[in-house]
Amino acid sequence: MMINAEPALTDGRFRVVTLCGSTRFKPEFERINAELTLAGNVVISVGVFVHASGPAVSEAQKQLLDHIHLQKIDMADEIFVVNPGGYIGESTRGEIEYATQTGVPVRYLVPPGESDTGGPNGGRLVP
């Protein structure tokens, strides 16, 4: 396991983490979801992986999914950005800005400015 297995309790409840990132990274979302869950977190993830051979969605449905994801951020103690290779697209950048503006802390798989192939964390979850 790449992260601390000690459950992180906040006010007597498990910490809630919302995953953000491009839906093209479905395998990474699944791995990180499992790691964070096994470490004692409640994980809220993407509902539809549109860019990873998911179902076709209309523009109205995409807007609905974007609004739903903002509510997921509102429910979180923190967001965790799934960004293999350091990739952060426009939608994810907006989610990070929203979280920052609303006071929700942000963690990254790959810290901004690093690459998961050359960075010191080697693609592992980072605080």
C-alpha positions as CSV (number, residue, x, y, z in Angstrom):
1,M,0.0,0.0,0.0
2,M,1.3,3.4,-0.9
3,I,-0.4,5.5,1.7
4,N,-0.8,5.4,5.5
5,A,-3.3,2.7,6.5
6,E,-4.3,4.6,9.6
7,P,-7.9,5.9,9.2
8,A,-8.1,9.7,9.3
9,L,-10.9,10.7,11.5
10,T,-12.3,14.2,11.4
11,D,-14.6,15.1,14.3
12,G,-15.2,11.4,15.0
13,R,-16.0,10.5,11.4
14,F,-14.0,9.3,8.5
15,R,-12.5,11.8,6.2
16,V,-14.4,12.4,2.9
17,V,-12.2,12.7,-0.2
18,T,-13.6,13.6,-3.6
19,L,-11.5,12.5,-6.6
20,C,-11.0,14.9,-9.5
21,G,-9.2,14.5,-12.8
22,S,-9.7,13.5,-16.4
23,T,-12.0,10.6,-16.9
24,R,-9.5,9.2,-19.4
25,F,-7.6,7.9,-16.3
26,K,-10.2,5.3,-15.2
27,P,-7.6,2.7,-14.0
28,E,-5.8,5.3,-11.9
29,F,-9.2,6.5,-10.4
30,E,-10.0,2.9,-9.5
31,R,-6.5,2.3,-7.9
32,I,-6.5,5.5,-5.9
33,N,-10.2,5.0,-4.8
34,A,-9.2,1.5,-3.4
35,E,-6.0,2.9,-1.7
36,L,-7.8,5.8,-0.1
37,T,-10.7,3.6,1.0
38,L,-8.5,1.0,2.5
39,A,-6.7,3.8,4.3
40,G,-10.0,4.6,6.1
41,N,-11.4,7.4,3.9
42,V,-14.9,7.8,2.4
43,V,-14.1,8.3,-1.3
44,I,-16.5,10.1,-3.7
45,S,-15.5,9.5,-7.3
46,V,-16.5,10.2,-10.9
47,G,-19.9,8.8,-11.8
48,V,-19.4,8.4,-15.5
49,F,-16.1,7.9,-17.2
50,V,-16.9,9.7,-20.5
51,H,-13.4,9.8,-21.9
52,A,-12.5,6.2,-21.0
53,S,-14.9,4.5,-23.4
54,G,-17.8,5.5,-21.3
55,P,-21.3,6.2,-22.7
56,A,-21.8,9.0,-25.1
57,V,-23.3,12.0,-23.3
58,S,-25.0,15.1,-24.6
59,E,-23.8,18.6,-23.9
60,A,-26.7,19.0,-21.4
61,Q,-25.7,15.8,-19.6
62,K,-22.0,16.9,-19.5
63,Q,-23.1,20.1,-17.8
64,L,-25.2,18.2,-15.4
65,L,-22.2,15.9,-14.5
66,D,-20.1,19.0,-14.0
67,H,-22.6,20.5,-11.6
68,I,-23.0,17.2,-9.7
69,H,-19.2,17.0,-9.3
70,L,-19.1,20.5,-7.8
71,Q,-21.6,19.3,-5.2
72,K,-19.3,16.3,-4.5
73,I,-16.5,18.8,-3.9
74,D,-18.8,20.6,-1.4
75,M,-19.3,17.4,0.5
76,A,-15.6,16.7,0.8
77,D,-13.0,17.4,3.5
78,E,-10.5,17.5,0.6
79,I,-10.2,16.8,-3.1
80,F,-7.6,14.5,-4.5
81,V,-6.5,15.2,-8.1
82,V,-5.8,12.1,-10.2
83,N,-3.3,13.5,-12.6
84,P,-0.9,10.9,-14.0
85,G,2.1,12.5,-15.8
86,G,1.0,15.8,-14.2
87,Y,-1.9,16.3,-16.6
88,I,-4.6,18.7,-15.5
89,G,-7.2,19.6,-18.1
90,E,-9.5,22.6,-18.2
91,S,-12.4,20.9,-16.3
92,T,-10.1,19.7,-13.6
93,R,-8.4,23.1,-13.3
94,G,-11.9,24.6,-12.8
95,E,-12.6,22.0,-10.0
96,I,-9.3,22.8,-8.3
97,E,-10.2,26.5,-8.4
98,Y,-13.7,25.8,-7.1
99,A,-12.3,23.8,-4.2
100,T,-9.7,26.4,-3.4
101,Q,-12.3,29.2,-3.5
102,T,-14.6,27.2,-1.2
103,G,-11.8,26.3,1.3
104,V,-11.6,22.6,0.4
105,P,-7.9,21.4,0.6
106,V,-6.3,20.0,-2.5
107,R,-3.9,17.0,-2.8
108,Y,-2.4,15.7,-6.0
109,L,-1.1,12.3,-7.3
110,V,1.6,14.3,-9.1
111,P,2.3,17.8,-7.5
112,P,2.0,20.7,-10.0
113,G,5.2,21.1,-12.0
114,E,6.3,17.5,-11.6
115,S,6.1,14.4,-13.8
116,D,5.1,11.1,-12.3
117,T,8.0,9.5,-14.2
118,G,10.6,12.0,-13.1
119,G,9.2,13.3,-9.8
120,P,10.4,12.1,-6.4
121,N,7.0,10.6,-5.6
122,G,7.1,8.2,-8.5
123,G,3.3,8.5,-9.1
124,R,2.4,7.6,-5.5
125,L,-0.2,9.5,-3.5
126,V,1.2,12.6,-1.9
127,P,0.1,14.8,1.0
